[in-house]
């Protein structure tokens, strides 16, 4: 697995992991640099973003479950306003 892992979860997996209880983060269309100081898991509820990393670009959209590895340096290029459940490990 690279620095970014994207997959789809079933409704059952979302429920069993307690994801719907995680806090929600929202951000308007924008572009900014980010560095992860811990691993983050998130479920994208709405929106679309391209996350630019040294290993390539990742197109992330509503319905994606994403894990960002600790230490990842990237640029978030939000194309459509983002709303996500998130959890730092």
KALIN-V943371 format. One record per helix or strand of 3 or more residues. SS is the DSSP state (a for helix, b for strand). FROM is the first residue (numbers start at 1). TO is the last residue. If there is no record, write none. Layout:
ss->SS from->FROM to->TO
ss->SS from->FROM to->TO
This chain:
ss->b from->4 to->7
ss->a from->11 to->17
ss->a from->19 to->21
ss->b from->23 to->27
ss->b from->30 to->35
ss->b from->40 to->53
ss->b from->56 to->61
ss->b from->65 to->68
ss->b from->73 to->88
